[in-house]
Amino acid sequence: MIKGQNIPQSNIPGVQKLDAKSYTTDLLRHEAAYNHNNIHAPGSDAETVVSVGALVLGAAEKTTPVNADMFPIMDTADSNKVRKLSWANIKATLKAYFDTLYAAASTVTFPGFGSTGLTACVGNDSRLSDSRTPVAHNHTAANVTDFASVALSYAPAETTTTIGALINGATAITVPDDTDTIAMRNHTGGLLHKMTWAFVKSVLKTYFDTLYIGSSSLSANGYQILPGGLIMQWGTAVTGTQSGSSPYYASTGTVTYPITFTTLYSITAVVSKGSPAAFAVLETSTWVDKFTAYAMSYTSGEVATKTISWIAFGK
């Protein structure tokens, strides 16, 4: 903890004189080591998946990354070294990848360059010119709380700040390879795990397939997203055992749509051929992600283990 400022560092007995920037940085790193010694034993700076996972868990959550934010990634093309990957390059790489799979939904109009609001910055724009250069200053050991027993006794431990500095100092790559590895914290157990870039793309593709115009799953239980955003889904379900008495009925149980609607417009169901006396009934409460259907008949033996075909529309 810093108690004062502008006190010459030459007053520190037995401490080598450093430039102000390095001296201040070392003090902060030692202070960080003291505050985080519950993760590392004194004198130890080795990281494990457990300790880094704990750091990720304890970090402040950021819900909206900006282009300059950096993510660690293992570079398989360079002896599995840690590299940093900016959010801007993640977006650019994914855009280049998804541009090969989907048609653009709309055209973006460029606002034009200028120095006023709602324009893009260009040249020596006043909005970009404030460098905010730090002001150098000195402190004596007396002005640093417990300097001798803490700051000089512990090796620096990794914190969210130092991990961030490692990412910032790593060599940047712009296009990750499918075999590159990205670090992540598993929500179960809080351990550090890794994912290949190929797996990240696969998971994101499954997600974006439900969002882009023209996406589909042409299977027995599938869907098609039509131009304009209309979603058509279809499938079959088999009823269970017969219940009731004139009318007799059998339920399909809960049927889940291949993808979830935002709004359900309509759903229709019929009992397959072979049961001329049976008809399909849908549960009154129908949700955007699932439904329940029944085969019903006034003739016994017409409703059990019957196939119900359904089709639904929504957005």
C-alpha positions, 0 to 999 in steps of 0.5 A: 500500500502506497502512503505518499509520493515524490519522496526520493528512492535514494533514502531506501537503505540497502536497496538498489536504485532503479528507474521510477517506472521499474521500481513502481512496477516491482512494488506493485508485483510484490504487493500482488504476490502478498495478496494472492499467496493463498494460491501459491506457497511462498517462493513458488510461481509454478502454475497448474490447471487448478491455480489458473482455473482458480484465477479465471474463476476469481476474475471480474466477469466481462460480458462485452469484449472489445477489439483490443481484448486478448485471449490466450491460445496455444500455437501448434505451429510454433512448438505449442507456445502461448500466443495472444489472440485479439477479440478483433482477430477472433471476430475477423477469423470467424467472419471469414469462416462463416462468410463461406457458409452463409449469405449476408443478411443485410448491407452495412452503410459506411458512415464516412470519415470525419471529426464529429459524432457518428463519423469514423476517425481518420488522421490525427483525430482529437478523439484519439490524441490523448496519450495519457502518459503516466507521471513518474514519482518515487517512494521510500520503503517507509511509505510502503506498508510492510515493505521489508517482510512482504514485498522482498520475501515473496516471489511474484504469484500469477494474478489476473493482472499478470496473466493479462500482461502475459497475454498482452506480451505474447506474439499475436496471430491473426488466423488461428489454425484448426489444431491451435488450442484455446484455454478455458475454465470448466464451470464444473470443478473450476479447472483449466481446460483446453479446446482446439480451434476446430472444436470451437468452430464446430460448436459455434457453427451448430449455434449459428446454424439456428440463426442464419437465413437458409439454415436447415436440418433435412432429417426425419425430425428437422427444420428449415429457416425460410427467407424472411425468418419463417421457420418450418419444423416437422417430425414424428412421435410414437404414442405409449400405452392406451389409457381411458375408456371411450374415448381411449387415448395414448400420449407421445410424452414431451416432444422437443422441437429440433430448434426453439421458436421465438414465437409459435404460429401453428402446429398440426398433427395427424395419426399415421395410416393404419388407424382409421378410427384414431385422431390426433389431439395436441395439448392445450398448453403448447410451448415454443420449445416442446409439445405433447400430442395424443392419439384418441379413438372411441375404439379400443386398440386404435391408439397405443404405439401409433406414429403421430406426424406433426408440422409446426410454423413459427419464427 
